[in-house]
């Protein structure tokens, strides 16, 4: 079973501008202002923190918390 949740695509040349995050279902996340990838010796997997400014159009905002993978 794959635990792949998202793919981070960095443009050629390694520029921060133009970096895209695509979820496993193919949905591209927009409005990203910051991506932070962390790992340390006490963790068995990488942790990605994605900061964004959503643009809600005719939608009701809600809070989601991922508690386990």
C-alpha positions as CSV (number, residue, x, y, z in Angstrom):
1,X,0.0,0.0,0.0
2,X,1.4,3.4,-1.0
3,X,1.4,6.2,1.5
4,X,2.0,8.8,-1.2
5,X,-0.2,11.8,-0.5
6,X,1.3,14.5,-2.7
7,X,4.0,15.2,-5.3
8,X,6.1,18.3,-5.1
9,X,7.4,19.5,-8.6
10,X,10.3,21.9,-8.5
11,X,10.9,23.7,-11.9
12,X,14.1,23.2,-13.8
13,X,16.9,25.2,-12.3
14,X,15.7,24.7,-8.7
15,X,13.8,28.0,-8.5
16,X,11.3,28.4,-5.7
17,X,8.9,30.3,-8.0
18,X,6.7,27.9,-10.0
19,X,7.0,25.0,-7.6
20,X,3.7,23.0,-7.7
21,X,2.1,20.5,-5.3
22,X,-0.2,17.9,-6.7
23,X,-2.3,15.6,-4.4
24,X,-2.4,11.9,-5.0
25,X,-5.8,12.3,-6.8
26,X,-4.3,14.7,-9.3
27,X,-5.7,17.9,-7.7
28,X,-3.2,20.7,-7.9
29,X,-2.9,22.9,-4.8
30,X,-3.0,26.7,-5.5
31,X,-2.1,29.7,-3.4
32,X,1.1,28.2,-1.9
33,X,3.3,30.7,-0.1
34,X,5.7,28.3,1.6
35,X,6.8,24.7,1.6
36,X,8.9,23.3,4.5
37,X,10.3,19.7,4.4
38,X,11.8,18.3,7.6
39,X,13.4,15.1,8.8
40,X,15.5,14.1,11.7
41,X,17.0,11.0,13.3
42,X,13.9,10.5,15.6
43,X,11.4,10.3,12.7
44,X,11.1,7.5,10.2
45,X,9.5,9.7,7.5
46,X,9.7,13.2,6.1
47,X,7.2,15.9,7.3
48,X,6.0,18.5,4.8
49,X,4.4,21.7,6.0
50,X,2.6,23.6,3.2
51,X,1.4,27.2,3.9
52,X,-1.1,28.7,1.5
53,X,-3.7,31.4,1.1
54,X,-6.9,29.8,-0.2
55,X,-9.2,31.5,-2.6
56,X,-12.7,30.4,-1.6
57,X,-15.3,30.9,-4.4
58,X,-18.9,30.0,-3.3
59,X,-17.5,27.6,-0.7
60,X,-17.8,27.3,3.0
61,X,-14.4,27.3,4.7
62,X,-13.7,24.5,7.1
63,X,-10.8,23.1,9.3
64,X,-9.2,19.8,8.6
65,X,-6.6,18.1,10.8
66,X,-4.7,15.1,9.6
67,X,-4.1,12.9,12.7
68,X,-2.4,9.8,11.2
69,X,-1.2,8.4,7.9
